[in-house]
Amino acid sequence: MYRETARLLLYDGLAGDSVLSALSDIFRDWSRDSCDKDFLISRVYAQVRRILGLADSFGLDGNLWHAYLTWVLMNSCNPFTLSCERAAPGENSLSRFAREDFSVFHRLFHYDFSALERDLGIDCLSELCHYRAPARRIQIYNRDASRQISVLSRALSSAENAGDIFALMTAYYRQYGVGAFAVNRIFRLCTRPDQVDFTPLGDAGGVTLDELAGYEMQKQTLRRNTEAFLAGRPANNVLLYGDAGTGKSTSVRALAGEYFGQGLRIIEVSQRTFAGLTAAAAQLRSRNYHFILLIDDLSFEENDPEYKFLKAAMEGGVDNWPENVLIYATSNRRHLVRETWSDRTDMEHQGDIHRSDTVEEKLSLAARFGVRIHYGAPSPREYLDIVRELAARRHLDIDEKQLLDRAKTWEVRNGSFSGRSAQQFIRFLQGSAQSIPAQAEKLL
């Protein structure tokens, strides 16, 4: 195996800490008889555990060795894979290098572990090729990644030569891209002193806008702007503002579920990571995706200077803002910044001669959002309509009059008409086995 992996040119980026690199080292030491057998066995077991961890993370079954090699091919960010993400590969030097690497992977897909296993008295590597996974709940792993790995792994295992692998992988890179953006819908921006990272949030973003009850006009406006963005037409940054619990941030996250196949990815940004916005935009510019930076619950206090930094970032600074990146923010405040009555006078106040200029400076941040969508608290009738719709979707077996009466009581107990309150009430009913037992009735 080590002789095969030594021939990798483009796909050696995972070397060092990768399972493939570790197994290659094990086979080299075994072939040279330079290592104690018990130690070799422990090293093999360590790599088997890592492959089992991958299987557990993505709900994989069947041939885990093939699944692991597929995962390597899906996640190797190199000049060839990134170029395939942007355009068809064509005939060039990168394509030639890739075909040579795919010849290596074709042999690895059919690698025979039997000689090593017989000598060491183990069979765990062969067992990985016929793995039977325990039953598990589908919610605990990333279904997008699991589906992609499974489908692609089966196709690659049937490939007759490197040319077949080349055709399969270039088609995959063109459709999904490469790396974490290919298999995840929603990310979180994390900043370090010298770099920014995009941390996947697993299977988040599986809900679509159609599955959210109510607020049809708001969802239509959100769709219209997002679809223009995905089509390459002019689109605006969006501010969703209004009452708490009305589904503002849920609506944005639902876009990831609805438009994932069209290359939309959501990246959640907290106010403490604003310093990394420019660096993040620079990284995202070169990827063949459309990104929405979601700033949830955005608001600034009267003397908070961060709103100036965000405003400068939205203006693009020295460089133009990438065309494949928009900012969607949610807030309970229409103007984002807390205003005081003292802001509304031109008289000198605490050293500021023209206080109206202060107001204009604060309001200018909200003006950076070309589309502003109001999410108001539902009326009592709209609240009950949401409850009725959610109950129908969950197939709750309960009389409608009883359902609505209890929903009203729930609202009184919880203090607000909102979509969140309606959803919490439906969850309560579901948790009570779709009925209200005697002790639950006492709670209401």
C-alpha positions in Angstrom: 0.0 0.0 0.0 2.8 2.4 0.8 4.2 2.0 -2.7 0.7 3.0 -4.1 0.2 6.1 -1.9 3.7 7.3 -2.6 2.6 7.8 -6.2 -0.2 10.3 -5.3 0.5 13.8 -6.5 -2.7 15.8 -6.1 -4.5 13.8 -3.5 -1.7 13.7 -0.9 -3.1 16.6 1.0 -4.5 14.3 3.7 -1.1 12.7 4.3 0.4 12.6 7.7 -2.7 12.4 9.9 -4.9 10.5 7.5 -6.0 6.9 7.9 -4.6 6.2 4.4 -1.2 7.5 5.4 -1.2 5.6 8.7 -2.1 2.3 7.1 0.6 2.9 4.5 3.1 3.3 7.2 1.8 0.1 8.9 2.2 -1.9 5.6 5.7 -0.5 5.1 6.8 -1.5 8.5 5.2 -5.0 8.2 6.8 -5.6 4.8 10.2 -4.7 6.2 9.6 -6.7 9.3 10.8 -3.7 11.3 8.1 -3.6 13.9 6.7 -6.0 16.6 3.5 -7.7 15.6 1.6 -6.8 18.7 2.4 -3.1 18.1 1.4 -3.5 14.4 -2.0 -4.9 15.5 -2.6 -2.0 17.9 -1.8 0.4 15.1 -4.2 -1.3 12.8 -6.9 -1.3 15.4 -6.4 2.4 15.9 -7.1 3.1 12.2 -10.1 0.7 12.2 -11.6 2.7 15.1 -11.2 5.9 13.1 -13.0 4.4 10.1 -15.7 3.2 12.5 -16.0 6.7 13.8 -16.6 8.0 10.3 -19.3 5.4 9.8 -20.9 6.3 13.0 -20.9 10.0 12.2 -22.6 9.5 8.8 -24.7 6.4 9.3 -22.7 4.3 6.9 -23.1 0.6 6.2 -21.6 -2.0 3.8 -18.0 -1.5 2.6 -16.5 1.0 4.9 -13.1 0.8 3.2 -14.7 2.0 0.0 -16.7 4.6 1.9 -13.5 6.0 3.5 -11.7 6.2 0.1 -14.7 8.0 -1.3 -14.6 10.4 1.7 -11.0 11.2 0.9 -11.8 11.9 -2.8 -14.8 14.1 -1.7 -12.8 16.2 0.7 -9.4 16.7 -0.9 -9.2 20.4 -1.7 -6.5 20.7 -4.4 -6.0 22.7 -7.6 -7.8 20.0 -9.6 -10.9 19.6 -7.4 -11.3 23.4 -7.0 -11.0 23.9 -10.8 -13.6 21.2 -11.4 -15.9 23.0 -8.9 -15.8 26.1 -11.1 -15.8 24.6 -14.6 -15.5 21.4 -16.7 -11.9 20.1 -16.4 -10.9 19.8 -20.1 -7.7 18.3 -21.3 -4.7 19.8 -19.4 -1.9 18.9 -17.1 -4.1 18.9 -14.0 -6.4 16.4 -15.6 -3.5 14.2 -16.5 -2.2 14.3 -12.9 -5.6 13.5 -11.6 -6.0 10.5 -13.9 -2.7 9.1 -12.6 -3.9 9.6 -9.0 -7.2 7.9 -9.9 -5.3 4.9 -11.1 -3.9 4.6 -7.6 -7.3 4.9 -6.1 -8.7 2.3 -8.4 -6.1 -0.2 -7.1 -6.8 0.9 -3.5 -10.5 0.2 -4.0 -9.6 -3.4 -4.8 -6.8 -3.8 -2.3 -6.3 -7.2 -0.7 -5.7 -7.1 3.1 -5.6 -10.9 3.5 -1.8 -11.4 3.6 -1.3 -8.9 6.4 -4.3 -10.2 8.3 -3.1 -13.9 8.1 0.3 -12.9 9.4 -1.1 -10.9 12.3 -4.0 -13.2 13.0 -6.7 -10.5 12.7 -9.7 -10.0 10.3 -10.9 -6.5 11.2 -9.9 -4.9 7.9 -11.9 -7.6 6.0 -14.8 -7.1 8.3 -14.9 -3.4 7.4 -15.5 -4.4 3.8 -18.7 -6.2 4.9 -19.8 -3.9 7.8 -23.2 -4.3 9.3 -24.2 -1.2 11.2 -26.4 -1.2 14.3 -29.8 0.4 14.0 -29.8 4.1 14.7 -32.1 7.1 14.5 -31.7 9.1 11.3 -31.6 12.4 13.2 -28.2 11.8 14.7 -26.1 12.0 11.5 -25.7 14.2 8.5 -28.1 12.7 5.9 -26.8 14.8 3.0 -23.3 13.5 3.6 -24.4 10.0 4.2 -26.4 9.9 1.0 -23.6 11.3 -1.1 -20.9 9.0 0.4 -23.1 5.9 -0.1 -24.2 6.6 -3.7 -20.7 7.7 -4.9 -19.0 4.8 -3.1 -21.1 2.2 -4.8 -20.4 3.9 -8.2 -16.7 4.1 -7.6 -16.5 0.5 -6.5 -18.0 -0.5 -9.8 -15.6 1.6 -11.9 -13.6 -0.5 -14.3 -10.6 1.9 -14.6 -9.2 5.3 -13.8 -11.2 6.9 -16.6 -14.4 5.9 -15.0 -13.3 7.3 -11.7 -12.3 10.5 -13.5 -15.8 10.9 -15.0 -17.6 10.2 -11.7 -15.5 12.5 -9.6 -15.5 15.4 -12.0 -19.3 15.2 -12.3 -19.5 15.1 -8.5 -17.2 18.2 -8.1 -19.2 20.1 -10.7 -22.5 19.3 -9.0 -21.6 19.5 -5.3 -18.2 21.1 -5.1 -15.5 19.8 -2.8 -14.9 19.7 1.0 -17.3 20.6 3.8 -19.4 22.9 1.6 -20.3 20.0 -0.6 -22.1 18.0 2.1 -23.3 20.6 4.7 -26.0 23.3 4.5 -25.3 25.5 7.5 -22.0 26.6 9.0 -20.8 28.8 11.8 -18.1 31.4 11.3 -15.2 31.0 13.8 -12.4 33.4 14.1 -8.8 32.9 15.2 -6.0 35.4 15.5 -4.7 34.6 12.0 -7.5 32.9 10.2 -11.2 32.2 9.9 -12.9 28.8 9.8 -16.3 27.6 8.7 -17.6 25.0 11.1 -20.3 22.7 9.8 -23.5 22.4 11.8 -24.3 18.8 10.9 -27.8 18.2 9.5 -29.1 21.6 10.3 -31.2 23.3 7.6 -33.4 20.3 6.7 -36.6 22.3 6.9 -38.0 24.2 3.9 -40.1 27.4 3.8 -43.2 25.5 2.8 -42.9 23.6 6.1 -43.1 26.8 8.1 -46.7 27.8 9.0 -48.0 31.3 8.3 -46.2 34.5 7.1 -46.8 33.7 3.4 -46.1 37.3 2.2 -42.9 37.5 4.1 -41.7 34.1 2.8 -42.6 35.1 -0.8 -40.4 38.3 -0.5 -37.6 36.2 1.0 -37.8 33.7 -1.8 -37.9 36.3 -4.5 -34.7 38.0 -3.4 -32.9 34.7 -2.8 -33.9 33.2 -6.1 -32.6 36.4 -7.9 -29.3 36.0 -6.0 -29.0 32.3 -7.0 -29.8 33.2 -10.6 -27.0 35.8 -10.7 -29.4 38.7 -10.9 -29.1 41.8 -8.7 -30.2 41.0 -5.1 -30.1 42.9 -1.8 -29.0 42.3 1.7 -32.1 41.5 3.8 -33.2 42.6 7.3 -35.9 40.6 8.9 -37.2 42.5 11.9 -40.2 42.3 14.3 -41.5 40.5 17.3 -39.6 37.7 19.0 -40.7 34.1 18.2 -42.2 34.9 14.8 -39.8 32.7 12.8 -37.3 35.3 11.4 -34.1 33.2 11.8 -36.0 30.0 11.1 -37.1 31.4 7.7 -33.5 32.1 6.7 -32.2 28.7 7.8 -35.1 27.1 5.9 -33.6 28.6 2.7 -30.7 26.2 3.1 -33.0 23.2 3.0 -34.9 24.6 0.0 -32.0 25.7 -2.1 -29.2 23.4 -1.1 -29.3 21.7 -4.5 -28.8 25.1 -6.2 -25.6 25.8 -4.3 -26.9 27.9 -1.4 -25.0 27.7 1.9 -25.8 29.6 5.1 -23.0 30.8 7.4 -24.1 32.0 10.9 -22.1 35.0 12.1 -22.1 36.3 15.7 -21.3 39.8 16.6 -18.1 38.8 18.3 -16.8 37.5 15.0 -17.5 40.7 13.0 -13.7 41.2 12.8 -13.5 38.2 10.5 -16.2 39.3 8.0 -13.8 40.7 5.5 -11.4 37.7 5.6 -14.4 35.3 5.4 -15.7 37.1 2.3 -12.3 36.9 0.7 -12.3 33.2 1.2 -15.8 32.7 -0.1 -15.3 34.7 -3.2 -13.4 31.9 -5.0 -15.9 29.1 -4.3 -18.6 28.1 -6.7 -21.4 28.6 -4.2 -23.8 31.3 -3.1 -23.4 32.2 0.6 -25.8 34.0 2.9 -24.1 35.3 6.1 -26.8 35.1 8.8 -26.5 37.5 11.6 -29.1 36.5 14.1 -30.6 38.9 16.7 -28.6 41.8 15.5 -28.8 44.9 17.6 -26.5 47.5 19.1 -26.6 49.6 22.3 -26.4 53.4 22.1 -22.6 53.6 22.5 -21.7 50.3 20.8 -19.0 50.9 18.1 -19.4 47.5 16.4 -22.2 48.8 14.1 -19.6 51.0 12.4 -17.4 48.0 11.7 -20.4 46.1 10.2 -21.4 49.0 8.1 -17.9 49.3 6.7 -17.8 45.6 5.9 -21.1 45.8 4.1 -19.7 48.7 2.0 -16.9 46.4 0.9 -14.0 48.4 2.2 -11.2 48.7 -0.3 -12.3 45.6 -2.2 -15.7 45.1 -3.7 -18.0 42.8 -1.8 -18.1 39.3 -3.5 -21.1 38.8 -5.8 -21.7 35.4 -4.3 -22.2 36.6 -0.7 -25.2 38.4 0.8 -25.9 39.4 4.4 -29.3 38.4 6.0 -29.9 39.7 9.5 -32.7 39.3 12.0 -33.5 41.8 14.7 -36.2 42.9 17.1 -35.4 46.5 16.2 -36.2 48.0 12.9 -33.2 50.4 13.0 -30.9 47.9 14.8 -29.4 50.5 17.1 -31.1 51.6 20.3 -32.2 55.2 20.0 -33.0 57.6 22.9 -35.0 60.8 22.9 -31.8 62.8 23.4 -30.8 61.6 19.9 -33.6 63.6 18.4 -32.5 67.1 19.3 -29.9 69.3 17.6 -28.9 70.8 21.0 -25.5 70.1 22.4 -25.7 67.0 24.6 -22.7 65.4 26.3 -20.3 67.1 23.9 -22.1 66.2 20.6 -23.2 69.5 19.0 -25.4 68.0 16.2 -27.2 65.1 17.7 -29.4 64.6 14.6 -26.1 63.6 12.8 -25.8 60.8 15.4 -29.3 59.6 14.5 -28.4 59.6 10.8 -25.2 57.7 11.5 -27.1 55.0 13.4 -29.9 54.7 10.9 -27.4 54.4 8.0 -26.6 50.8 9.0 -30.2 49.7 8.6 -30.2 51.5 5.2 -27.5 49.0 4.0 -30.3 46.4 3.9 -32.1 46.9 0.6 -34.9 44.5 1.6 -36.6 44.9 5.0 -39.3 42.3 5.9 -41.5 42.8 9.0 -42.5 39.8 11.0 -45.2 41.0 13.3 -46.8 39.0 16.1 -49.8 37.0 14.8 -53.3 38.0 15.8 -55.2 35.6 18.1 -57.0 34.2 15.0 -53.7 33.8 13.1 -52.2 32.1 16.1 -54.9 29.5 16.1 -54.6 29.1 12.3 -50.9 28.2 12.9 -51.8 25.8 15.7 -54.4 24.1 13.4 -51.9 23.8 10.5 -49.1 22.4 12.7 -51.5 19.9 14.3 -52.6 18.7 10.9 -49.0 18.3 9.7 -48.1 16.3 12.8 -51.3 14.2 12.4 -52.4 14.8 16.0 -55.5 12.8 16.9 -57.4 15.4 18.9 -60.8 17.2 18.5 -60.3 20.6 16.8 -62.4 22.5 19.5 -60.4 20.8 22.3 -57.1 21.6 20.4 -58.0 25.3 20.0 -59.3 25.7 23.6 -56.1 24.3 24.9 -54.0 26.4 22.6 -55.7 29.5 24.0 -54.9 28.3 27.5 -51.3 27.6 26.5 -51.0 31.2 25.2 -52.3 32.6 28.5 -49.8 30.5 30.4 -46.9 31.4 28.2 -47.7 35.0 27.6 -47.6 35.7 23.9 -49.2 35.0 20.5 -46.4 33.8 18.3 -45.4 31.0 16.0 -42.8 29.8 18.5 -45.5 29.5 21.2 -47.7 27.6 18.8 -44.8 25.2 18.0 -44.0 24.7 21.6 -47.7 23.8 22.3 -47.7 21.3 19.5 -44.5 19.8 20.8 -46.1 19.5 24.2 -49.0 17.5 22.7 -46.6 15.3 20.8 -44.7 14.6 23.9 -47.9 13.6 25.6 -48.4 10.9 23.0 -50.7 13.1 20.9 -53.2 13.3 23.7 -53.5 15.0 27.0 -53.3 12.6 29.9 -54.9 13.5 33.2 -51.8 14.9 34.9 -51.0 17.0 31.8 -54.6 18.4 31.9 -53.8 19.7 35.4 -50.8 21.6 34.0 -53.2 23.4 31.6 
